[in-house]
Amino acid sequence: MTRLLLSLLLVFAFIPQAFCSSDMQSGDRKSFRASDGASIDAIIGALYACVSGPAGPRDWKRFQALFIPDARLEAVIWRGEGDLSLRVFSVEEYTRRAGEYFKTNGFYEKEIARKVDTFGSIAQVFSTYEGFASVDAPVPLKRGINSMQLFNDGNRWWIVSILWEDERQGVSIPSEYLPGG
């Protein structure tokens, strides 16, 4: 029993170190632009840049390189009174589904306010957004908040997860998450 316990302790002691190793550079992470992870501002700016544009393809390799392996994107789905659900995507699932939509639809998402809390190598970001059908559209299609969890491995920032919810009837963005709030 003591030997098993000691073995488990050794394994768990090295998990955080292995997580921060070069394994995080797998897959399409080679497409990552060094400047994209240099700061919280940079990684959030890169995220919005990747999903915004006219109808047509996006730079999904750059998008995927912003995230840790196994990152999750979660959307709160509202279908009417009392009908809420959570749709969870892997980064690959999100790029596949959004990529289909963006083939024939322009979409421009911009951040209008941000609240950041940090501790050590982690950050929690509430990024308030507006989404538009075109770059010159006068009225947004939607507004909401992206709740992002970020991790800095000592070299760069990574997106761990994004949970978002759109503003809707009865659920308005609180003033503290709006410009000047």
C-alpha positions in Angstrom: 0.0 0.0 0.0 2.8 2.4 0.9 4.6 1.6 -2.4 1.3 2.4 -4.4 0.8 5.6 -2.5 4.4 6.7 -3.1 4.1 5.8 -6.9 0.9 7.9 -7.2 2.4 10.9 -5.4 5.4 10.8 -7.8 3.1 10.6 -10.8 1.0 13.5 -9.7 4.0 15.6 -8.8 5.1 15.5 -12.4 1.8 16.1 -14.1 1.9 20.0 -13.8 5.5 19.9 -15.1 4.5 17.7 -18.0 1.5 19.9 -18.8 3.8 23.0 -19.1 6.3 21.2 -21.3 6.7 21.3 -25.0 3.7 19.0 -25.3 1.7 22.1 -25.4 3.3 22.9 -28.8 1.6 19.9 -30.5 -0.6 19.9 -33.6 -1.1 23.2 -35.4 0.5 25.1 -32.6 3.3 25.9 -35.0 1.0 28.4 -36.6 1.0 30.4 -33.4 2.3 33.9 -33.8 4.7 34.7 -31.0 3.0 38.1 -30.5 -0.4 36.5 -30.0 0.5 35.1 -26.5 2.7 37.9 -25.3 0.0 39.5 -23.2 -3.6 39.2 -22.2 -4.4 42.0 -24.6 -2.6 40.2 -27.4 -4.3 36.9 -27.0 -7.8 38.4 -26.7 -7.1 40.6 -29.7 -6.0 37.5 -31.7 -9.1 35.6 -30.7 -11.4 38.3 -32.0 -9.4 38.8 -35.1 -9.6 35.1 -35.9 -13.4 34.9 -35.8 -14.1 38.3 -37.5 -14.2 38.9 -41.2 -16.3 38.8 -44.4 -17.9 35.6 -45.6 -15.2 33.1 -46.3 -12.5 31.1 -44.6 -10.9 32.1 -41.3 -7.3 31.5 -40.1 -8.3 28.4 -38.1 -4.7 27.3 -37.6 -3.9 30.5 -35.8 -7.2 30.2 -33.8 -6.3 26.7 -32.7 -2.8 27.8 -31.7 -4.3 30.1 -29.1 -5.7 27.2 -27.0 -4.2 24.6 -24.7 -4.8 21.0 -25.9 -8.3 19.8 -24.8 -9.6 23.4 -24.3 -13.3 23.9 -24.3 -15.7 26.5 -25.7 -19.1 26.6 -24.2 -22.2 28.5 -25.3 -25.3 29.2 -23.3 -28.2 28.5 -25.6 -31.5 30.1 -24.9 -34.6 28.9 -26.8 -37.2 30.8 -24.9 -38.6 31.1 -21.4 -37.2 28.4 -19.2 -35.3 26.6 -22.0 -31.6 27.1 -21.3 -28.9 24.6 -22.2 -25.1 24.5 -22.5 -23.4 23.5 -25.8 -19.8 22.4 -25.3 -17.3 22.2 -28.1 -13.7 21.2 -28.5 -11.7 23.7 -30.4 -11.8 21.4 -33.5 -15.6 21.1 -33.2 -16.0 24.8 -32.9 -13.9 25.5 -36.0 -15.8 23.0 -38.0 -19.2 24.3 -37.1 -18.3 28.0 -37.2 -16.3 27.5 -40.4 -19.5 26.2 -42.1 -21.4 29.3 -41.0 -18.6 31.7 -42.0 -18.4 30.2 -45.5 -21.5 32.2 -46.5 -21.9 34.8 -43.7 -19.8 37.7 -42.7 -19.3 38.2 -38.9 -17.4 40.8 -37.0 -17.1 40.5 -33.3 -15.5 43.3 -31.3 -14.7 43.8 -27.6 -16.3 46.8 -26.1 -15.3 46.4 -22.4 -13.1 44.1 -20.3 -12.7 43.1 -16.7 -9.6 41.0 -15.8 -8.7 39.3 -12.5 -5.3 37.6 -12.2 -3.6 35.4 -9.7 -0.1 34.0 -10.3 -0.2 32.4 -13.7 -4.0 32.4 -14.2 -6.4 35.0 -15.4 -10.2 35.3 -15.5 -11.4 37.7 -18.2 -15.0 39.0 -18.7 -14.9 40.4 -22.3 -18.0 42.2 -23.4 -18.6 41.9 -27.1 -20.8 43.1 -29.9 -21.3 41.0 -33.1 -22.0 42.6 -36.5 -23.0 41.1 -39.9 -20.7 43.5 -41.7 -17.8 45.8 -40.7 -20.0 48.9 -41.3 -23.2 47.7 -39.8 -24.7 50.4 -37.5 -26.5 48.0 -35.1 -25.0 44.8 -33.6 -26.7 41.5 -34.2 -25.9 40.6 -30.7 -24.1 41.5 -27.5 -22.8 39.4 -24.7 -20.0 38.4 -22.5 -17.2 35.9 -23.1 -15.9 34.5 -19.8 -12.3 33.4 -20.6 -9.9 31.4 -18.5 -6.3 32.0 -19.4 -3.0 30.3 -18.3 0.6 31.6 -18.6 3.2 28.9 -18.7 6.0 31.3 -18.2 6.5 31.8 -22.0 3.1 32.8 -23.2 -0.6 33.1 -22.5 -3.0 30.2 -23.5 -6.8 30.1 -23.6 -8.0 27.3 -21.4 -11.7 27.8 -21.9 -14.3 30.3 -23.1 -17.9 30.3 -21.8 -20.2 32.9 -23.5 -23.8 34.1 -23.2 -25.6 36.5 -25.4 -27.7 39.3 -24.0 -31.4 38.5 -24.4 -34.9 39.5 -23.2 -34.7 39.7 -19.4 -30.9 39.3 -19.3 -29.0 42.6 -19.9 -25.3 43.1 -19.6 -24.7 44.7 -16.2 -23.3 48.3 -16.3 -20.0 47.2 -14.7 -19.3 45.1 -17.9 -20.1 47.9 -20.3 -17.7 50.8 -21.4 -17.1 53.1 -18.6 -18.6 50.6 -16.1 
